[in-house]
Amino acid sequence: MIGLWNVRGLNRLAMQKEVKAWLSGSSIVLCGLAETRVNSSKFQRLKDKIRNNWSWDNNYTTDAGGRIWCGWDPIRLDVSVLLIRDQMMLLQVEVKGSNTKFFVPFMSAKNTDRERKTLWSDLEDSAQFIDGPWLLLGDWNVIRINEEKKGGRYSNRRIYVKLDKGLMNEEWGQVADGPKPFKFISVWNQQPVVKDLIAELWKTKTSGDPIKRLLYKLKLTKQAVRDWNKDKFGSVYEEAISCRKNLAAIQYQLRDDPLNKRLIQIEKEATNNITVIQEDGVSITDPSIIKSKFVDHFQRAYANDQPAFNAPKEKFIRNKLSVEEIIMLEEAVTREEIKSTVLSMGPDRAPSPDGFTSRFFQHFWSIIGEDFTDAILQFFSHPELGRGSNNTFITLIQKKKDALKVGDYRPISLCNVFYKVIAKILVNRLAKVLGKIVDKEQNAFI
């Protein structure tokens, strides 16, 4: 989260405590403080008092009163100050561990038109440094339209003026939507440097049981591959930018014809989101309401409020497994069984929460296979899943082409490959005996 506060003086202890509480009690990782009115000699002491584990900069070189301070969390962000003027500071921000880069001009306009003209000129100059998403935050000290002012000359009421504003470009949507989940792209398999990178990472000495060791090495791999992609392979995402422009064009057309089924379907395919549903003949487009409708529907559908049926099991069991079949189900899982299960899986199915597809494990099996196998064997000998190993995405699939109602969708789970392999080993064994113990009239419930 990014924030700006016109503190109108930061010398008072009460205001220092308020700013400290604001930063400590929120998820803000980048902030601007305007009109601090603090002498430059006090900057080091006060910024440490407010947030001592952050990095800070200021514009004392162009404004003796320190009109703007900027602070950020260095663990989360890499920040470069590109431009410092008396009424603005331009920052380039990169989110660590991702390909996200954006620009933030923090501004604090002065009171007179003459002084603000310098600011408008500085903002124009800053455009030469910006080549991506930007968000401009500041106290403009001027209204844009009359509706931004209440009260005034012929009123006894207090005057209220909307001076703090934020502006952004279309590309800011890439940042505002949040960091994109990691996915190991298949084309990376063709890069020899990636194989060398993974081979080196997999030599890392780690502690804990095999499941924890596997999850830790996958985490290291994710970070290393992200950094490599950012530095050497960034052109892969040019197609994503093109798709976003196409989406913007479709959404522009939808403004004039919001219920056009063809445009709605194109937008749905472009965003992979549900943008409209109907209830009692009324179209709903508010994302928060759509979300709540789906949550309510499936909570009711899957609520377990039926009384348990405790009839004697023997009454319904006609077929039983042989001793040999029971032994087959219970015998220890083998390393070869695990390997064959991994290699038999579809290589590029829907993305899993950790971003690693079956193809990743298949392609790099010679490097990571032993650790992966040890982790699976660990589960079958001590059936506890490590934290994060069974994370799951829930996604909605259309039951029919023109899905408009909540009931026209069904949920499916997208699991990590580690979890899928465990499930598939169990399924492969059960498949050998289900035909014997489940009547054909009941197989629709499996």
C-alpha positions in Angstrom: 0.0 0.0 0.0 1.1 3.5 -0.8 0.1 6.6 1.2 0.6 10.4 1.4 -0.1 12.5 4.5 0.0 16.3 4.6 1.1 16.5 8.2 1.3 20.3 8.3 4.2 20.2 10.7 6.0 17.3 12.1 7.8 19.0 15.0 5.1 18.2 17.6 5.5 15.0 19.5 1.7 14.2 19.1 2.0 14.3 15.3 5.1 12.2 15.4 3.2 9.6 17.4 0.2 9.7 15.0 2.4 9.2 11.9 4.3 6.3 13.6 0.9 4.7 14.5 -0.3 5.2 11.0 2.6 3.4 9.5 2.8 0.7 12.1 -0.9 -0.1 12.0 -1.3 -0.4 8.2 0.2 -2.3 5.3 1.8 0.8 3.9 5.3 0.1 2.4 5.8 3.5 0.7 4.7 6.8 2.0 5.1 10.6 1.4 4.9 13.2 4.2 4.1 16.7 3.0 4.8 20.1 4.7 6.9 18.6 7.5 8.3 22.1 8.4 11.2 20.3 10.1 14.7 21.7 10.2 17.2 19.6 8.2 19.3 19.1 11.3 16.4 17.1 12.9 15.7 14.9 9.9 17.9 11.9 11.0 16.5 11.8 14.5 12.9 12.2 13.6 12.8 9.7 10.7 14.4 7.1 12.9 11.8 7.9 15.6 8.9 7.4 13.1 10.2 4.3 11.3 13.8 3.4 12.1 13.9 0.3 9.9 12.9 2.2 6.8 14.9 4.1 4.2 14.1 7.8 3.8 14.9 10.7 1.5 13.8 14.3 1.3 13.9 17.5 -0.7 15.9 19.8 1.6 18.3 20.5 -1.3 15.5 22.4 -3.0 13.3 23.5 -0.1 14.8 24.5 3.2 11.7 23.5 5.2 11.8 19.8 4.0 8.5 20.2 2.2 8.4 16.5 1.3 9.8 13.3 3.0 9.6 9.9 1.3 10.0 6.6 3.2 9.8 3.0 2.2 10.4 -0.5 3.4 13.8 -1.7 2.0 12.9 -5.3 2.6 10.0 -5.1 0.2 11.0 -2.3 -2.3 14.0 -1.0 -4.2 13.5 2.7 -4.6 15.5 5.2 -6.7 14.9 9.0 -6.4 14.9 10.3 -10.0 14.0 13.9 -9.5 13.9 16.3 -6.6 12.2 19.7 -6.8 10.8 22.2 -4.3 7.2 20.9 -4.7 7.7 17.3 -5.9 9.9 14.2 -5.7 9.8 11.5 -8.4 10.5 7.9 -7.3 11.1 4.7 -9.3 9.9 1.7 -7.4 10.7 -2.0 -7.9 8.9 -4.6 -5.9 11.5 -7.2 -4.8 10.9 -10.8 -5.9 8.7 -9.7 -8.8 8.8 -8.0 -12.2 6.8 -5.1 -10.9 8.2 -1.6 -11.6 6.3 1.7 -11.3 6.8 5.4 -10.7 5.4 7.6 -7.9 5.6 11.4 -8.0 4.8 12.8 -4.5 3.9 16.4 -4.7 2.9 19.3 -2.3 1.8 22.4 -4.2 2.4 25.8 -2.8 -0.2 28.5 -2.3 0.0 30.9 -5.2 -0.6 30.4 -8.9 2.9 31.7 -9.7 4.5 29.1 -7.5 2.4 26.3 -8.8 3.3 27.1 -12.4 6.8 25.9 -11.5 5.3 22.6 -10.2 3.3 22.1 -13.4 6.5 22.6 -15.4 8.4 20.1 -13.2 5.7 17.5 -13.7 6.0 17.9 -17.4 9.8 17.5 -17.1 9.3 14.3 -15.1 7.6 12.6 -18.0 10.9 11.9 -19.7 11.9 9.6 -16.8 8.7 7.6 -16.8 8.3 4.5 -19.0 5.6 2.4 -17.2 2.8 2.6 -14.6 2.6 5.7 -12.5 0.6 7.0 -9.6 0.7 10.7 -8.7 -0.2 11.5 -5.1 -0.3 15.0 -3.6 -1.8 18.1 -2.1 -2.6 20.1 -5.2 -3.7 23.3 -3.3 -6.2 24.0 -6.1 -9.6 22.6 -7.0 -10.4 21.0 -10.3 -14.1 21.7 -10.4 -16.5 23.8 -8.2 -18.1 20.7 -6.7 -14.8 20.1 -4.8 -15.5 23.0 -2.6 -18.3 23.4 0.0 -19.2 26.4 2.1 -17.8 29.8 1.4 -18.4 33.5 1.3 -22.2 33.5 1.8 -22.3 30.7 4.3 -21.7 30.6 8.0 -20.5 27.0 7.7 -16.8 25.9 7.6 -15.3 25.8 4.2 -14.3 22.3 2.9 -12.0 22.0 -0.1 -10.8 18.8 -1.7 -7.1 19.4 -2.4 -5.6 15.9 -1.9 -5.9 13.8 -5.1 -4.3 10.8 -6.8 -3.9 10.4 -10.6 -2.8 7.3 -12.5 -2.3 6.1 -16.0 -4.0 3.0 -17.5 -0.9 0.9 -16.9 -1.3 1.4 -13.2 -4.0 -1.3 -13.3 -1.2 -3.9 -13.6 0.2 -2.7 -10.2 -3.2 -2.0 -8.5 -4.4 -5.6 -9.2 -1.6 -6.8 -7.0 1.5 -8.9 -7.8 0.8 -11.6 -10.3 1.2 -15.2 -9.0 4.4 -16.9 -10.0 4.1 -19.5 -12.8 7.0 -21.5 -14.2 6.7 -20.8 -18.0 7.4 -23.9 -20.2 9.7 -21.9 -22.5 12.2 -21.5 -19.6 12.9 -25.2 -19.9 14.7 -24.5 -23.2 17.2 -22.2 -21.5 20.4 -24.1 -20.5 21.1 -21.4 -17.9 17.8 -22.3 -16.1 18.9 -25.9 -15.7 22.3 -24.8 -14.4 20.6 -22.4 -12.0 18.2 -25.1 -10.6 21.0 -27.7 -10.4 23.1 -25.2 -8.3 20.1 -24.3 -6.0 19.4 -28.0 -5.4 22.8 -28.5 -3.9 21.7 -26.1 -1.0 22.0 -27.8 2.4 18.8 -27.5 4.3 17.4 -28.7 7.6 14.1 -30.3 8.6 12.2 -33.3 7.3 12.0 -34.1 3.5 8.8 -32.2 2.9 10.2 -29.0 4.5 13.4 -29.4 2.5 11.4 -29.7 -0.8 9.2 -26.7 -0.1 12.3 -24.6 0.9 14.2 -25.5 -2.3 11.1 -24.8 -4.4 10.9 -21.3 -2.7 14.5 -20.6 -3.5 13.9 -21.7 -7.1 10.9 -19.4 -7.5 12.9 -16.4 -6.3 16.0 -17.2 -8.4 14.0 -17.8 -11.6 12.0 -14.6 -11.1 15.2 -12.6 -10.7 16.7 -14.2 -13.8 13.6 -13.6 -15.8 13.5 -10.0 -14.7 17.1 -9.4 -15.8 17.5 -11.6 -18.9 14.1 -12.7 -20.2 11.7 -9.8 -19.6 10.5 -9.7 -23.2 8.2 -12.7 -22.5 5.7 -10.2 -20.9 5.3 -8.0 -24.0 2.4 -10.2 -25.1 0.7 -9.5 -21.7 0.9 -5.8 -22.3 -0.7 -6.3 -25.7 -3.5 -8.3 -24.1 -4.2 -5.6 -21.6 -4.5 -3.0 -24.3 -7.0 -5.2 -26.1 -9.0 -5.6 -22.8 -9.1 -1.8 -22.3 -10.5 -1.4 -25.9 -13.3 -4.0 -25.1 -14.1 -2.3 -21.8 -14.4 1.1 -23.5 -17.0 -0.3 -25.9 -18.9 -1.9 -22.9 -19.4 1.5 -21.4 -21.9 2.4 -24.2 -23.4 -1.1 -24.4 -23.0 -2.7 -21.0 -25.3 -5.7 -21.6 -23.9 -6.7 -25.0 -23.5 -10.5 -24.7 -20.7 -10.7 -27.3 -18.6 -8.0 -25.6 -19.2 -9.5 -22.2 -18.0 -12.9 -23.4 -14.9 -11.3 -25.0 -14.1 -9.4 -21.8 -14.6 -12.6 -19.7 -12.1 -14.4 -21.9 -9.6 -11.6 -21.7 -9.8 -11.2 -17.9 -10.7 -14.7 -16.9 -13.1 -13.0 -14.5 -16.9 -13.1 -14.0 -18.0 -9.5 -14.8 -21.8 -9.8 -14.8 -24.4 -12.1 -13.3 -28.2 -12.0 -13.3 -30.5 -12.5 -10.3 -34.3 -12.2 -10.6 -33.9 -10.6 -14.0 -31.5 -7.9 -12.7 -27.9 -7.6 -14.0 -25.2 -7.2 -11.3 -21.8 -5.8 -12.3 -20.4 -4.7 -8.9 -17.4 -7.1 -8.3 -17.9 -7.1 -4.5 -21.6 -8.0 -4.8 -20.8 -10.7 -7.4 -18.2 -12.2 -5.0 -20.7 -12.2 -2.1 -23.4 -13.9 -4.2 -21.0 -16.8 -5.1 -19.8 -17.2 -1.6 -23.3 -17.3 -0.2 -24.5 -19.8 -2.9 -21.7 -22.3 -2.3 -21.8 -22.0 1.5 -25.4 -23.0 1.3 -24.8 -25.8 -1.2 -22.0 -27.4 0.8 -23.3 -26.8 4.3 -23.4 -30.1 6.2 -26.7 -29.7 8.1 -28.1 -33.1 7.4 -28.4 -35.7 10.2 -25.9 -38.6 10.0 -27.2 -41.9 8.7 -26.1 -44.6 11.0 -27.6 -47.8 9.5 -25.6 -51.0 10.0 -22.9 -51.1 7.3 -23.1 -54.8 6.9 -26.6 -54.5 5.5 -25.4 -52.6 2.5 -22.0 -54.3 1.8 -22.4 -57.2 -0.6 -19.0 -57.5 -2.1 -15.7 -57.5 -0.1 -12.1 -57.3 -1.0 -9.9 -60.3 -1.1 -6.8 -60.6 1.2 -4.6 -60.0 -1.9 -6.5 -56.8 -2.8 -6.2 -55.5 0.7 -2.5 -56.2 0.7 -2.1 -54.3 -2.6 -3.9 -51.3 -1.2 -1.8 -51.2 1.9 1.7 -52.1 0.6 4.4 -49.4 0.9 4.6 -46.8 -1.9 7.8 -47.3 -4.0 10.2 -44.8 -5.5 9.4 -46.2 -9.0 5.6 -45.8 -8.3 6.2 -42.1 -7.5 8.3 -41.5 -10.6 5.8 -43.2 -13.0 3.0 -41.2 -11.4 4.8 -37.9 -12.0 5.7 -38.7 -15.6 2.1 -39.8 -16.4 0.6 -36.5 -15.4 -0.5 -33.9 -18.0 2.4 -31.5 -18.3 0.6 -28.2 -18.6 -2.6 -28.4 -16.7 -4.1 -25.5 -14.9 -1.6 -23.5 -12.8 -1.1 -24.6 -9.2 -0.8 -22.2 -6.2 3.0 -22.5 -6.0 3.3 -21.9 -9.8 5.1 -25.1 -10.6 3.5 -27.3 -13.3 3.9 -31.0 -13.8 6.2 -30.2 -16.8 8.6 -28.5 -14.4 9.0 -31.7 -12.3 9.1 -33.9 -15.3 11.8 -31.9 -17.2 14.1 -31.4 -14.2 13.5 -34.9 -12.6 17.1 -35.8 -12.8 17.9 -32.9 -10.5 14.9 -32.7 -8.2 13.5 -36.2 -8.4 15.2 -37.6 -5.3 14.1 -34.8 -3.0 10.6 -34.9 -4.4 10.4 -38.7 -3.9 11.8 -38.4 -0.4 9.0 -35.9 0.4 6.3 -38.2 -0.9 7.6 -41.2 1.0 7.8 -39.0 4.1 4.1 -38.3 3.8 3.1 -42.0 3.4 5.2 -43.0 6.4 4.1 -40.0 8.6 0.9 -38.7 7.1 1.2 -35.0 7.8 1.4 -32.3 5.1 3.9 -29.4 5.5 2.5 -25.9 5.7 1.8 -24.7 2.2 2.1 -28.1 0.5 -1.7 -28.4 0.2 -2.5 -24.8 -0.7 -5.4 -24.8 -3.2 -6.9 -22.4 -5.8 -10.7 -22.5 -6.1 -11.9 -21.6 -9.6 -15.3 -21.5 -11.2 -16.1 -23.4 -14.4 -19.1 -22.6 -16.7 -21.7 -25.4 -16.9 -23.0 -23.8 -20.2 -21.9 -21.4 -22.8 -23.9 -18.3 -21.8 -23.5 -18.5 -18.0 -25.2 -15.6 -16.3 -26.5 -17.0 -13.0 -24.5 -18.1 -10.0 -25.9 -21.6 -10.5 -24.5 -21.8 -14.0 -21.0 -22.3 -12.5 -19.4 -25.2 -10.6 -16.2 -25.0 -8.4 -13.0 -27.0 -9.0 -9.8 -27.2 -6.9 -6.4 -26.5 -8.4 -3.7 -28.1 -6.2 0.1 -28.2 -6.0 1.8 -31.0 -7.9 3.0 -32.5 -4.6 -0.6 -32.9 -3.4 -1.8 -34.2 -6.8 0.9 -37.0 -6.8 -0.2 -38.2 -3.4 -3.9 -38.2 -4.5 -3.1 -39.9 -7.8 -1.1 -42.7 -6.2 -4.2 -43.4 -4.0 -6.6 -43.2 -6.9 -4.5 -45.5 -9.1 -4.6 -48.2 -6.4 -8.3 -47.7 -5.6 -9.2 -47.9 -9.4 -8.1 -51.5 -9.4 -10.8 -52.5 -6.9 -13.6 -50.0 -7.2 -15.4 -51.9 -9.9 -15.8 -54.8 -7.5 -17.2 -53.0 -4.5 -19.2 -50.2 -6.1 -22.4 -51.1 -8.0 -22.8 -49.6 -11.5 -25.9 -47.8 -10.2 -23.7 -45.9 -7.7 -20.7 -45.0 -9.8 -22.2 -41.6 -10.6 -21.4 -40.5 -7.0 -17.7 -41.3 -7.3 
